[in-house]
Amino acid sequence: MTIQLYDYQENLVSKTRKAYIDGYKAPCIVAPCGAGKSIMIAEVAKMTTEKGNRVLFLVHRKELLDQIQETFKTVGVNFELVTFGMVMTIVNKLDRLPRPSLIITDENHHGLAASYKKIYDYYSDVLRLGFTATPIRLNGSGLGDVNDLLIEEVSVSWLIEHKRLAPYEYYAPKLIDTDELKKASTGDFTKKSMDKAVGNTIYGDVIKHYESLAENEQAIAYCHSIEASKHTAEIFNQTGYEAAHIDAKTPKIERESIIQQFRDREIKILCNVDLIGEGFDVPDCTTVIMLRPTKSLSLFIQQAMRGMRYRPNKTSIIIDHVGNVNQFGLPDTERKWTLAAKKKSNTGSDITVVQCKKCFGAYEQNPERLCPYCGFKQPIETKESTLKKDEEQELEKVSQSDFKIVMDFRKPEDCKSLKELQELAKNKGYKPGWAWHQAKVHGLIN
Ligand SMILES: [Zn+2]
């Protein structure tokens, strides 16, 4: 069976073909979640096997394998010429495998792990192709050590514009103490520090925001630990919203029944840690509730975009309680990917995301300073804090409301440590020296 590829998918595939002609050995296709990655992978595999050449297809999670095999079947890839495998399995039987002509690696950003390297080294003269939405590792480095070219064609905003992804609204009422977060050697936050940061979260506020922003919508809640996920489900249940928790140890039958109830809208809120991620098929939903801070752009993107599967007239609602947006920007923030080892702009951290003082909406700054969600006009943030009188009053009003204090408008005298001053400086675009100076002035350092 032939499946008609969209123009942009076609372009990506032909750009890849050209890359090999031009002498590249290991290009990587960068395509956002929702771009139809599986269909492109299947197309490449089909082209390869039709010439009688063998494909080795690598994944790091079993769920990804189930998904891709379905698509290969639909497209009509010759299974006799494909070896599917989990990296961990393949690496242990390299000497017993038929030699491939092409190695395809899904979720290619995991590619630095020793097992991948071992496979690539073993087949050092075999062509490779990677796929990822986020060609960046947890430590912020690019993929230059495993790939020699990044092939891009469409962005998230393009896919939204062309009805391949649903548009979204992003709200970021922060409910955790992000100052507590500490990075582990693996690159993401430590469990202990997340426990601390999330510890004082008032779950009533989680419910309150769900009710005001996404009432009765089908939602997936991402939590930082199994305990927190169970707790979140419990609180929702107590308030009268049917909720359930699932994790990797939930028995298959129970998990399937929960997913089915979620599909039937009998369960409104599905709580998990990082289970609903790459390759995990869940029914369509609109809303994502983030209670899991992360340092991983890749994880952030996957979780944030979970509700953006296209359906006519749908708008996805993302409620970020953990300040992820301040680190990574928005799902459709334009990112400049590179293969270089370190490139700050890869993470999108240089993006000016503004948070509405009134509705918590997060959006990229616009010249009119108008919130696209509620129409509130944001006060000017000036470097010399020479706010006009009326704007000051407006600010007063906002901070006196029942909303939490918004970081951006904290004054230096409100900061309790150098770290807070540095954060303030970063938010306002001041030079780092400013924070040091203020810390001295306010007696926070000697
Ligand atoms: Zn607003």
Boltz pocket constraint, residues with backbone or C-beta under 6 A from the ligand:
constraints:
  - pocket:
      binder: B
      contacts: [[A, 356], [A, 357], [A, 358], [A, 359], [A, 360], [A, 361], [A, 371], [A, 372], [A, 373], [A, 374], [A, 375], [A, 376]]
      max_distance: 6.0
